[in-house]
Amino acid sequence: MKKTKGIFMHYIVTGIKANKTDAYKKLLSKDAKKIISQNILASDWYPFEIYKELLNALAKVEARGDMNIVQNWGRNFGHKAMTELYAQTLEEGNVRKALEKYKRFSRIVFNFNSINLEYISGREIHVSYEDFDPDFEVYYHLAVGWIEKFVEICAGVMPESCFLSKSWEGDGITKFRISW
């Protein structure tokens, strides 16, 4: 069974609980509602399908489906991760090290997936996801924002990004380019 760590669930559940309207009432399954009624522990494992359902609902309600907003969420979470969780290992100018940390972090928070980092040049990388949910568009936009922030913090410039292939549109894998 695919699972994700509570550290990811916590932020999503907090966002959903902050909305005091009935916006999520019809969007969420009984199982998802049960999860959000619990105290989410960062170190516990939660069902990936519930994580996906909650993140998709959050994006639909709070971002109104705008993937640029979702990408900004990724940047914000990436900034938090780099300045609070990994601050002691941050090295200005060492983008490769930051991206390797992202890859390791992903393996820690999901009990499945494969991220490939293909270094095209000293200022460009292609990131591809294999063995991940091909239809989870929201997550891929979140990931792009996260990696953009890692690069920005380490390289000192805002990178450019674009998708090269999109599994949610039928491509075999999701792949995106980050350049700076």
C-alpha positions, 0 to 999 in steps of 0.5 A: 500500500502506498503511504506518505509521512504525516509531515506532508499531511499536516500542512494539507490538513491544517489548510483544510481546517482553516476554511470554516465554510462547507467547501470540503463537505462534498469533496471529501470521502468518509475516510478523508474526513476521518483523517482530518478529524485526527491529530496528524503526527509528522512521523506516522504513515498515512494512506497515499490515496487520502493524501492525494484526495486532500491535496486535490481538494485543497487545490480545488477550493483554495487555489481554485484549480490554479496551478500557479498558486499550487506552484507557489505553495511548493515554493513556500514549503521548499523555503520552509524546508531549506531554511528550517529543516535543512538550514545546517546543510545549505551551501550557497552555490551548491544546487546539486547538493540541495537537489540530492537532499530533495531526492532523499527527502522524497524517499523519506516521505513516500514509501514508493517513487523514483525521482531521476535528476539529469544534469544537462549543464551546470545551470540546467537539470531535468527532473523526472518522476517514475513509479509515482501517481501519473494523474496527480497533476497538483503534486507535480506543480507543487514539486516544481515550486519546491525545486525552484525555491531550492535552486533560488536559495542555493544559486541566488537567482530565480530559475525558469521551469517548464514541463517537458512531459506530463503523465497526467496528459498521457505521457509515460512519465512526468519530466520538467526542466529547471534552468538558472 
